[in-house]
Amino acid sequence: MLQESKDNCALRTSTSTNLVLEMAEQNESVSFGPFRLVSAERLLEREGTPVAIGSRALDILIFLVAHAGEVVGKRDLISHVWPRAAADESGLRVHITGLRKSLGDGKDGARYVTNVAGRGYCFVAPITRGRNPQAIAAQKAQSSNLAQQLPSRLMRMIGRDKVIRTISTQLINQRFVTLVGPGGVGKTTVAISVGHALVSVFDGAICFLDLGSLSDPGLVATNLASALGLTLHAPDTLASLLAFLRDRRLLLVLDNCEHLIDVVARFAEQLFNHAPQVHILATSREALRVEGERVHRLSPLDSPSAYTGLSAAEIQSYPAIQLFMDRAVASGGSAELSETDVHVVAAICNRLDGIALAIEIVAGLAGAFGISGTAALLDCRFRLLRQQGKRTAHPRQRTLNALLDWSYNLLPECEQFILRKLVFFSGAFTLDAAQAVARESGVRESEVIETINSLVAKSLISTAIDDGKVFYRLLEATRAYVLEKLIEIGETEMVGSATAAAAGLQPVAVPLGQR
């Protein structure tokens, strides 16, 4: 019976909270007597002048007004106003007294909040709802400011026009899209371009929040409130934020979610359910896996996989080749390519798996070393991992090493261990082969299956299907990075011999120049 009572209380509290969210419409105000209440702004005015009122007393007022004419139980009020803190009826009475004092309840016959003996409290004054011109003007001004905060898009986008159109359509129709792909594939660049493409659709109301530099999961809601220009004083920041966004039309771009995936997933799901006019575009190295989400996996840039029979003109029509040449020329390389150079560039892009950041960094060497010299440098993979990209890029995106550090350090230790085992497959491998390698190291086959699934989800392993059979492969940059990890921790010889014995492979030789 006690558990049933608790469940019923929780249900009433949840239902009441939803009512508060529904009441908190940013373009409406609730008037009673000489007062006007705008709950979304946490503002109480008397004849146009703000009323000094305590935060708890204001929470109580908003809750009672949402249930105007109904008796609200004391326990329900306490659960709403103090959701995470211990409080009793004596504390509630203190704040009710403060609320009545702020309202002038009882003076000149005015009655607002009454006590129903043995049951709770009731807001008894008549209320009217009306448009809030100030809020409308503020929303328009805010939308303009949000559009200005959206990062600039690239002057020239290569190979992503169709993707941008597809995601824009999905966002308008489905409301919630997560752009998933490996580090450096161009998720942020595409997301920013989608935002610019939809500025007019959302009347400038596009909020871009980069979570990459945020380490505390508890600050996600607070940082979003700051990006929206809000100052929230309520004990439950998330509830207040949801109330503010309840009927606001907005495109919210949540960039770099992977390291805060659990918190962002819960927040995005609540936002999707409680704010029906908010559209969400997230970027992450793995899907959020919540209600409403539509996953769009961003593919690497196309590059020719076989060069036989392809003319130089045909090869140069591929986006990966075009990006390489664009960055090579920008770094001082020649815009004129010989037939041989075109095929060398194709080989470089194919070896870099079409990953945009890797192509940009490697192409930046062409001005100093030429096309053939740059191709030769690919054999020194570890040196390329630390080759600097754009000075203005985020620190984790200035080098391939920093980019892969970000992904590797987010992995649990067991996934790091198995990833280090898989690096000795120089090409594609099957699940059976991966299990054989892991078995030699004492890893259970079930753990290998779970880890392979997780590494695929986190965009660290790519998949391909040939004749109905699934093959797995580490991207070239990922494999070079993990090989260096093996050298750092001294596992090269041990893992190499175990892999060769288990999979019938030759251990990967690590040239001395790369150590």
Protein Blocks (a to p, Z undefined) as FASTA:
>chain_A
ZZmmmmmmmmmmmmmmmmmmmmmcfkbccdehjbdcdfknopaceehiacdddfklmmmm
mmmmmmgoiacdfklmmmmmmmmbccdfklmmmmmmmmmmmnopoiahiafbdcdehilc
cdfbdcdddddfklmmmmmmmmmmmmmmpccddfbdghilmmmmmmmmmmmmnopacddd
dehilmmmmmmmmmmmmmmmnnopacdddfklpmblklmmmmmmmmnopacfbfblmlmm
mmmmmmaccddddehjllmmmmmmmmmmmmmmmmmmbccddddfbdfkighiacdddddd
dddfbfghpafklmmmpmklmmmmmmmmmnopafbdcfklmmmmmmmmmmnnopaklmmm
mmmmmmmnojmlmmmmmmmmmlmmmpccdfkbcfklmpmklmmmmmmmmpcfklmmmmmm
mmmpmbdcdfklmmmmmmmnopafklmmmmmmmmmmnopaccddeehiacddddfklmmm
mmmmmmmnopmmmmmmmmmmmnopacddddfklZZ
